[in-house]
Amino acid sequence: MKNREMHAETIAVQGRAANTGTTRTSGSVVGSIVQTATFRVSSIEEQREVRLGEEFYTRYGNPTLAEVENVIADLESTEGALVFASGMAAITSCIFTAVRSGDHIVAQQAVYGSTYDFLAHWLPRFGIETTFVEATDPEQFARAIRPQTKMIYMESPTNPTLKIVDISAIVEYARRHNILTLVDSTFASPINQQPRKFGVDVVIHSATKFLGGHSDIICGAVAADRNFLSRLREARIVFGGVLDPHAAWLLRRGLKTLSVRVARQNENALGLAGFLEKHPRIRSVHYPFLRSHPQHALARKQMKGGGGVFSFEIEGTVRNTQAFVESLKLFALAPSLGGVESLVTVPALTSHAMLSPSERKLLGITEQLIRVSVGIEHIDDLTADLQEALSRIG
Ligand SMILES: Cc1ncc(COP(=O)(O)O)c(C=O)c1O
């Protein structure tokens, strides 16, 4: 059976159809952890023959990394993938691969806090300017394009306000001007969204989140064509943000349950967002698969499920918000998302703490905005926990 005929659910478990990795040759059903920094050769002649990126030195590449990279490439329908020591290592390495001094970037204003920090505050040091536009308005992306624009950066759904970017409309503008497109697809996961179907060049994940799925590793992943990846591999070698083999093995293990986890998270998040929306103490709920979401139709067109994250505001004061999150029992008060356990955080203090108050205001990130990452627990228990915490805030 050819890979392209298989479903994501099967690919996540089995990997490539003709699995020729360590798994099959050793007879082990599970791939090995090649926990080594370096690879020995028996002669100088052999050293000359070793291809960089294969079994040479783990910062260049490693079989355990290659195994999980193949699965991610298949899930995203790209020629290949590379894994990194964090989502931010993946993002910064991709951007430095795509642009150089004098180039211009168009990016949406609503992106993950450290991504915004990098684009707005770090890149200008290297003579790279970014124009920020409203994520939900493709026309603004088009109008911001200049002759020097080399890259369009998207993130959909956005962290933490769950805006949806019209990926195919923006790719169309980019193609017309020969501009590279990148999408941070972390919030969706490959189960809910496949940006390659809309013509995106480079798909990025904080694999710390849904791909890993167990809140026990920090890692990043990039899926793209061979040409971009060979340059990106050079960036990974030079910047050094490579993933450790043990973490790569945990990522591979996490991926096996990706489809069932995400299916449950989609279901739980939709149920909880719907419950909160009807609750009298709730001011607003942001979740793409709620009918009340301003881009509900686009979300349904672009995504198979709404994902495991939503955000909301309570009617009341900042104190009420604090009292609410502190009295939750099942939802741990912690940043991050995409794991099997439910988490809750106030993004103004965590994922977007590095932004100035005015930058946060522009993004609609108030100290009252609560972001929820829904796990795979039973929905009745999660609903009861939210209900009880709401009743306690007075
Ligand atoms: C959408 C998004 N992109 C990137 C990142 C950064 O990933 P990491 O923490 O793995 O570096 C995060 C982290 O929360 C995120 O939510």
The ligand as a Gaussian input file, in Angstrom:
#p B3LYP/6-31G(d) Opt

LIG

0 1
 C        1.641000      28.142000      18.640000
 C        2.971000      27.929000      19.287000
 N        4.075000      27.969000      18.530000
 C        5.302000      27.798000      19.070000
 C        5.473000      27.593000      20.426000
 C        6.855000      27.413000      20.987000
 O        7.091000      26.065000      21.220000
 P        8.150000      25.511000      22.278000
 O        7.656000      25.870000      23.635000
 O        8.163000      24.040000      22.015000
 O        9.460000      26.162000      21.974000
 C        4.349000      27.523000      21.251000
 C        4.503000      27.303000      22.701000
 O        3.558000      27.423000      23.455000
 C        3.062000      27.704000      20.662000
 O        1.938000      27.660000      21.404000

